[in-house]
Amino acid sequence: MAPLPSRPTPAQQRKELSNSDGLNDSEVDLVLDQLAEAEPTSFIGAGLGKQTWSRYIVNNYLSQYKWYNPNRDNADISLAKGWAYFEHFTLPRRFLTKSGGHHVRAPPGETEETKLYSAFRTPQSSLSDWGIGMGMYFSTLSSFVVIFLLAGILSIPNIVYYSSDQYDPNPNRRVNFSLMRVLQFSTICTSREWVKCDGCKQETWNNIFTDEYFGNATDPITGESVTLINRTTCLPAQYTQGMWNFGVLFLLIVCITAYNIYLSKLEIRWDEDNTSAPDYSLIVMNPPKNAKDPEEWKGFFDTFSDKHVTLVTVALGNDELLNTLVAKRRDMKTLRGLLPKGVNISDEEALDGIVLNEHNRRLAEEKQRSCFAKLAGITITPLLRALGFSLTEDVIWKRVKDTNTKIKELEQKEYDVSAVFVTFETEQGQRTALEAMNFSQVEVLTNTAITADPSALFRGNTVLNCSEAADPDAIRWNDLKCTTFEICIRQLLTFGVTCALVGLSGYVLFLTRIKVSTTIFSIILSATNSLVPMIVRILVSYEKHRREGAMQASLYVKVTLFRWMNAVIVTWLITPFLVTLGESSMDLISTINATMLSEMLLAPFLRYFDIMTLLDRHYFA
């Protein structure tokens, strides 16, 4: 396999092409002023990817109207600067100059000429700048398009057969399908006949399908009452079609297996191509609780390094303190938006008077409001404030002062060590240390070195559980102190609740499909497929994970399990056998067809337009 063209790391590329290593707040304001005034928003610029179409429409048309831009006449609030910040600091951009044939991502606020990444023309090799996972995801997506295209081509003989008169001789077959004329190429059968069914009982068919598929008649010869069922008369499964299906299955197995092998090699190539912190670092998951001295850890791991240990980070189980500090920062950010522009919120001693003055000014303005605004102030506003929204500057400032008191108390506590991160000077140093610390789980759990060198034991008596560290932003710092037992118990509980949701949804779907109507069944199926994943996300937030990737994997497994069970297994189990291949909208094939079209068309359409983000960006903002 030919290696990728060699290129420097993304950070090195940016340093070569960028004029700055980072911007402070004043520099950000200066850049925004320049971009808002000097950067024209034109039709050509939007077409070439230098601006978004939304920014072009807003800056040239919508921002002129007060119904869209209520602060149009307020000189302190600039919608143009807001869009400039969004496009140059939030959205990823790239330099116009390539490095080794690859796009180079520009740092936020880059003053050199840049443009937005194209959704269709960005090469996969450039996607690894967002991490190996991003590049592998889109590589998998494009590869599976080809694999399933080949599977579809191999299925053409079966498609032709099932759409022929040989399978279903009904002459009206081809005129009964109006929805994109796709079902005529499936195993759907429109030829049916009533046949005698010995042993069939009325209670078995006591549902909405009774009148169409079950009936009673009198035998003209014996005069006895007989039970009839309405079954399809198309040919059963044939050997040739079965072999084609096995051929498609074999193709999928071979292609997916081969692609997994290729993907593992691709991961190694991209990992070597993009140098990052995990390539030089490891994490100790079970350090002694009192091992807080970084020098002690440095001395221990220096023995495994070809050069030396560069950095040691000792993580403490101080999640309560961290959460309190984050809460204070969030409140201070909110307070900054409520106070006059230019106020130095870092000077907390002067904020008492500033907050008091702003509070008095706000009360004076409220007295001048209209009757409708005053009515909302005594009805809706108290409810919002009770839920933590629309808080006033004095309430937030009081909460900040209370938080400061709590922070001082928490700073006096002693915290145990929850994890240790060790960064080596070279990649080889990290690999050597991981090889020396390659203990089995039995050795880690029992703290017994069976075959290991005694020099690999920390303090001579502790078997360390080491692995490659994740990126700093992928570590869930507040969960590092959680034990494996606690993590497993929480995941088992949430998995049990997910299974209960599957059972509840299945029971409701069973009642609606069998007792009510297939229309209500389809509505409830779509509603549960959309609603339950939201509930699952809330459940997963209760779990504890040391890495973001583990949390995302847990979420994926639970959402996939629910949707797979809900849309496939439950639907198949609650559908009577005779209601499988028919052309009626209540038959299984028609139901699955409607569900698949919804997932292929409606769901991507809603995700692409992202209605809530549009509302946030163009209305609530």
Secondary structure, 3 states (H helix, E strand, C coil): CCCCCCCCCHHHHHHHHCCCCCCCHHHHHHHHHHHHHHCCCCHHHHHCCCCCHHHHHHHHCHHHCCCCCCCCCCCCCCHHHHHHHHHHHHCCEEECCCECCECCEECCCCCCCEEECCCCCCCHHHHHHHCHHHHHHHHHHHHHHHHHHHHHHHCHHHHHHHCCCCCCCCCCHHHCCCCCCCHHHCCCCCCEEEEECCCCCHHHHCCCCHHHHEEEEECCCCCCEEEEEEEECCCCCCHHHHHHHHHHHHHHHHHHHHHHHHHHHHHHHHHHHCCCHHHCEEEECCCCCCCCCHHHHHHHHHCCCCCCEEEEEEEECCHHHHHHHHHHHHHHHHHHHHCCCCCCCCCHHHHHHHHHHHHHHHHHHHHCCCHHHHHHHHHHHHHHHHCCCCCCHHHHHHHHHHHHHHHHHHHCCCCCEEEEEEEECCHHHHHHHHHHCCCCHHHHHHCCCCCCCHHHCECCCECCCEEECCCHHHECHHHCCCCHHHHHHHHHHHHHHHHHHHHHHHHHHHHHHHHHCHHHHHHHHHHHHHHHHHHHHHHHHHCCCCEHHHHHHHHHHHHHHHHHHHHHHHHHHCCCHHHCCCCCCCCHHHHHHHHHHHHHHHHHHHHHHCHHHHHHHHHHC
